[in-house]
Amino acid sequence: MVFAQPGDDTVDGGLEGDDTPPVPVNGKLIYLGIAGLLFAVYTYRRNKKVA
């Protein structure tokens, strides 16, 4: 019941039909990886103790 979708206004209430197209996830994934790497370097340098 949690994942149920409402049916359309037909007699049988079928779910086939006008679904939205899926969103591409891996289009900008390389930028997310670069941002994560830069954040890790920034955090490492900020927390590095001077000996």
Chimera marker file (.cmm) of the C-alpha trace (Angstrom):
<marker_set name="trace">
<marker id="1" x="0.000" y="0.000" z="0.000" r="1" g="1" b="0" radius="0.5"/>
<marker id="2" x="2.851" y="2.420" z="0.648" r="1" g="1" b="0" radius="0.5"/>
<marker id="3" x="4.157" y="2.266" z="-2.918" r="1" g="1" b="0" radius="0.5"/>
<marker id="4" x="0.765" y="2.148" z="-4.625" r="1" g="1" b="0" radius="0.5"/>
<marker id="5" x="-0.031" y="4.656" z="-7.360" r="1" g="1" b="0" radius="0.5"/>
<marker id="6" x="-3.519" y="5.923" z="-8.039" r="1" g="1" b="0" radius="0.5"/>
<marker id="7" x="-5.167" y="4.507" z="-11.148" r="1" g="1" b="0" radius="0.5"/>
<marker id="8" x="-6.624" y="6.550" z="-13.956" r="1" g="1" b="0" radius="0.5"/>
<marker id="9" x="-10.312" y="7.357" z="-14.407" r="1" g="1" b="0" radius="0.5"/>
<marker id="10" x="-11.107" y="4.286" z="-16.508" r="1" g="1" b="0" radius="0.5"/>
<marker id="11" x="-13.480" y="1.579" z="-15.405" r="1" g="1" b="0" radius="0.5"/>
<marker id="12" x="-10.727" y="-0.905" z="-14.612" r="1" g="1" b="0" radius="0.5"/>
<marker id="13" x="-8.396" y="1.702" z="-13.015" r="1" g="1" b="0" radius="0.5"/>
<marker id="14" x="-5.343" y="0.490" z="-14.935" r="1" g="1" b="0" radius="0.5"/>
<marker id="15" x="-1.923" y="2.046" z="-14.420" r="1" g="1" b="0" radius="0.5"/>
<marker id="16" x="-0.751" y="1.736" z="-18.015" r="1" g="1" b="0" radius="0.5"/>
<marker id="17" x="-0.419" y="4.915" z="-19.973" r="1" g="1" b="0" radius="0.5"/>
<marker id="18" x="0.961" y="8.387" z="-19.382" r="1" g="1" b="0" radius="0.5"/>
<marker id="19" x="3.950" y="7.725" z="-17.148" r="1" g="1" b="0" radius="0.5"/>
<marker id="20" x="6.611" y="10.404" z="-16.925" r="1" g="1" b="0" radius="0.5"/>
<marker id="21" x="9.892" y="9.475" z="-18.625" r="1" g="1" b="0" radius="0.5"/>
<marker id="22" x="12.742" y="8.347" z="-16.357" r="1" g="1" b="0" radius="0.5"/>
<marker id="23" x="15.385" y="10.887" z="-15.378" r="1" g="1" b="0" radius="0.5"/>
<marker id="24" x="18.963" y="10.150" z="-16.460" r="1" g="1" b="0" radius="0.5"/>
<marker id="25" x="21.126" y="9.862" z="-13.344" r="1" g="1" b="0" radius="0.5"/>
<marker id="26" x="24.603" y="9.431" z="-14.790" r="1" g="1" b="0" radius="0.5"/>
<marker id="27" x="24.594" y="12.574" z="-16.975" r="1" g="1" b="0" radius="0.5"/>
<marker id="28" x="26.510" y="14.734" z="-14.514" r="1" g="1" b="0" radius="0.5"/>
<marker id="29" x="27.927" y="12.016" z="-12.264" r="1" g="1" b="0" radius="0.5"/>
<marker id="30" x="31.545" y="12.925" z="-13.070" r="1" g="1" b="0" radius="0.5"/>
<marker id="31" x="30.976" y="16.424" z="-11.637" r="1" g="1" b="0" radius="0.5"/>
<marker id="32" x="29.660" y="14.923" z="-8.416" r="1" g="1" b="0" radius="0.5"/>
<marker id="33" x="32.786" y="12.771" z="-8.128" r="1" g="1" b="0" radius="0.5"/>
<marker id="34" x="35.082" y="15.751" z="-8.725" r="1" g="1" b="0" radius="0.5"/>
<marker id="35" x="33.194" y="17.821" z="-6.147" r="1" g="1" b="0" radius="0.5"/>
<marker id="36" x="33.520" y="14.984" z="-3.610" r="1" g="1" b="0" radius="0.5"/>
<marker id="37" x="37.239" y="14.672" z="-4.254" r="1" g="1" b="0" radius="0.5"/>
<marker id="38" x="37.763" y="18.426" z="-3.877" r="1" g="1" b="0" radius="0.5"/>
<marker id="39" x="35.759" y="18.418" z="-0.652" r="1" g="1" b="0" radius="0.5"/>
<marker id="40" x="37.865" y="15.557" z="0.727" r="1" g="1" b="0" radius="0.5"/>
<marker id="41" x="41.105" y="17.414" z="-0.096" r="1" g="1" b="0" radius="0.5"/>
<marker id="42" x="39.750" y="20.616" z="1.449" r="1" g="1" b="0" radius="0.5"/>
<marker id="43" x="38.678" y="18.816" z="4.628" r="1" g="1" b="0" radius="0.5"/>
<marker id="44" x="42.002" y="16.986" z="4.907" r="1" g="1" b="0" radius="0.5"/>
<marker id="45" x="44.019" y="20.198" z="4.544" r="1" g="1" b="0" radius="0.5"/>
<marker id="46" x="41.801" y="22.100" z="6.970" r="1" g="1" b="0" radius="0.5"/>
<marker id="47" x="42.120" y="19.444" z="9.706" r="1" g="1" b="0" radius="0.5"/>
<marker id="48" x="45.806" y="18.656" z="9.143" r="1" g="1" b="0" radius="0.5"/>
<marker id="49" x="47.855" y="19.317" z="12.277" r="1" g="1" b="0" radius="0.5"/>
<marker id="50" x="51.149" y="21.151" z="11.993" r="1" g="1" b="0" radius="0.5"/>
<marker id="51" x="53.996" y="19.130" z="13.503" r="1" g="1" b="0" radius="0.5"/>
<link id1="1" id2="2" r="1" g="1" b="0" radius="0.2"/>
<link id1="2" id2="3" r="1" g="1" b="0" radius="0.2"/>
<link id1="3" id2="4" r="1" g="1" b="0" radius="0.2"/>
<link id1="4" id2="5" r="1" g="1" b="0" radius="0.2"/>
<link id1="5" id2="6" r="1" g="1" b="0" radius="0.2"/>
<link id1="6" id2="7" r="1" g="1" b="0" radius="0.2"/>
<link id1="7" id2="8" r="1" g="1" b="0" radius="0.2"/>
<link id1="8" id2="9" r="1" g="1" b="0" radius="0.2"/>
<link id1="9" id2="10" r="1" g="1" b="0" radius="0.2"/>
<link id1="10" id2="11" r="1" g="1" b="0" radius="0.2"/>
<link id1="11" id2="12" r="1" g="1" b="0" radius="0.2"/>
<link id1="12" id2="13" r="1" g="1" b="0" radius="0.2"/>
<link id1="13" id2="14" r="1" g="1" b="0" radius="0.2"/>
<link id1="14" id2="15" r="1" g="1" b="0" radius="0.2"/>
<link id1="15" id2="16" r="1" g="1" b="0" radius="0.2"/>
<link id1="16" id2="17" r="1" g="1" b="0" radius="0.2"/>
<link id1="17" id2="18" r="1" g="1" b="0" radius="0.2"/>
<link id1="18" id2="19" r="1" g="1" b="0" radius="0.2"/>
<link id1="19" id2="20" r="1" g="1" b="0" radius="0.2"/>
<link id1="20" id2="21" r="1" g="1" b="0" radius="0.2"/>
<link id1="21" id2="22" r="1" g="1" b="0" radius="0.2"/>
<link id1="22" id2="23" r="1" g="1" b="0" radius="0.2"/>
<link id1="23" id2="24" r="1" g="1" b="0" radius="0.2"/>
<link id1="24" id2="25" r="1" g="1" b="0" radius="0.2"/>
<link id1="25" id2="26" r="1" g="1" b="0" radius="0.2"/>
<link id1="26" id2="27" r="1" g="1" b="0" radius="0.2"/>
<link id1="27" id2="28" r="1" g="1" b="0" radius="0.2"/>
<link id1="28" id2="29" r="1" g="1" b="0" radius="0.2"/>
<link id1="29" id2="30" r="1" g="1" b="0" radius="0.2"/>
<link id1="30" id2="31" r="1" g="1" b="0" radius="0.2"/>
<link id1="31" id2="32" r="1" g="1" b="0" radius="0.2"/>
<link id1="32" id2="33" r="1" g="1" b="0" radius="0.2"/>
<link id1="33" id2="34" r="1" g="1" b="0" radius="0.2"/>
<link id1="34" id2="35" r="1" g="1" b="0" radius="0.2"/>
<link id1="35" id2="36" r="1" g="1" b="0" radius="0.2"/>
<link id1="36" id2="37" r="1" g="1" b="0" radius="0.2"/>
<link id1="37" id2="38" r="1" g="1" b="0" radius="0.2"/>
<link id1="38" id2="39" r="1" g="1" b="0" radius="0.2"/>
<link id1="39" id2="40" r="1" g="1" b="0" radius="0.2"/>
<link id1="40" id2="41" r="1" g="1" b="0" radius="0.2"/>
<link id1="41" id2="42" r="1" g="1" b="0" radius="0.2"/>
<link id1="42" id2="43" r="1" g="1" b="0" radius="0.2"/>
<link id1="43" id2="44" r="1" g="1" b="0" radius="0.2"/>
<link id1="44" id2="45" r="1" g="1" b="0" radius="0.2"/>
<link id1="45" id2="46" r="1" g="1" b="0" radius="0.2"/>
<link id1="46" id2="47" r="1" g="1" b="0" radius="0.2"/>
<link id1="47" id2="48" r="1" g="1" b="0" radius="0.2"/>
<link id1="48" id2="49" r="1" g="1" b="0" radius="0.2"/>
<link id1="49" id2="50" r="1" g="1" b="0" radius="0.2"/>
<link id1="50" id2="51" r="1" g="1" b="0" radius="0.2"/>
</marker_set>
